[in-house]
Amino acid sequence: MDLAFTPQEQAFREEIRAWVKDNLPADIAHKVHNALRLSRDDMQRWARILGKKGWLGYGWPQPFGGPGWTAVQKHLFEEECALAGAPRIVPFGPVMVAPVIMAFGNKAQQERFLPGIASGDVWWSQGYSEPGSGSDLASVKTRAERQGDHYIVNGQKTWTTLGQYGEWIFCLVRTSTEGKPQTGISFLLIDMKSPGVSVRPIKLLDGECEVNEVFFDNVKVPAENLIGEENKGWTYAKHLLSHERTNIADVNRAKRELERLKRIAKTEGVWNDTRFRDQIALLEVDVVALEMLVLRVLSAEKSGKNSLDIAGLLKIKGSEIQQRYAELMMLAAGPFAVPFIEEAMEAGWQGNFPGGEVANAPLASTYFNLRKTTIYGGSNEVQRNIVAQTVLG
């Protein structure tokens, strides 16, 4: 197994690095490097820059308008974007629903939906979790009843990330109650401007409304928005979840945040504390191990071998690493990590309180926010069961 990059791949990396340097807005990079709030405009501005280049759908095959990159090239693109301070691509459109539309949608659906996703012009949301259906998605209760050439949808989704910005939402809906729970689920695309759709933001501990509740009250959805076959949505949902869990691992962001942790430790005078630096070293070992696991998968794909089904394993380790670097940043900053005054942050207070540094102001926010990573996308407890069954036998 060769985990080294070829000269051609290194040249590709340099090409990506130069392009990102020339095209990533400096104000956005500053926010990302210091974990400051990204607005909808910030995220969509970068998405449209990538879309204009044809790289928002960087994982797409050429027949669907993507660059047709190899798995290694996709990894290098993600890494260079992360290290440069580019925002994470909002995954619901280009990374999650697009592959489902490509694999299971018909030609008319592909022609209708994919261009808006590729350009970054249409904001997609995910409608999976419900108040009583999180890790156990087979228990979804949102109903879609067929009436002629439409479905009538009633129910509720929750924890819908950035749903307040959503223009379209892909949903798991129940179209049958017969047989096993998984067999009665369908995959439906819903225009969020439709009458009967309402969104209620949920304010989190960090003051953000990152997640939302979405309600459907007799929403009329054209039957042509059904992906694939009725009652086969569980198959399509599993296809999508493999993309989500790999995306959550996000080893490239972990590498960037590891460097930020070191900057904070040096600024706050704890870098020379041997015990604290030991903790940073242990984290760095885990980050390198996660990267090696990713590279093993890429090496297997490059050589034509079947890679292990380890999306769950990547999700487990990646989410735990995110929580660990947030904890260490808090410890490094000490009491200066605690203040969190939303209005003061909006007014640009970073660095203006005694001992304060720009990098410290949002640490409490980051810490609170990342507590969710071991739960969403399938809780880590559930992922360990999946790994035990599919990988270990």
Secondary structure, DSSP 8 states (H G I E B T S, - for coil): ---S--HHHHHHHHHHHHHHHHHS-HHHHHHHHTT----HHHHHHHHHHHHHHT-TTTTS-GGGTS----HHHHHHHHHHHHHHT-----TIIIIIIHHHHHHHS-HHHHHHHHHHHHHT-S-EEEE--BTTBSS-GGG---EEEEETTEEEEEEEE---TTGGG-SEEEEEEE---SSSGGGGEEEEEEETTSTTEEEEEE--TTS---EEEEEEEEEEEEGGGEESSTT-HHHHHHHHHHHHHHHHH-HHHHHHHHHHHHHHHHHTT-TT-HHHHHHHHHHHHHHHHHHHHHHHHHHHHHTT------HHHHHHHHHHHHHHHHHHHHHHHGGGGS---HHHHHTT-TT-STT--TTTTTHHHHHHHGGGGGTTTS-HHHHHHHHHHHT--
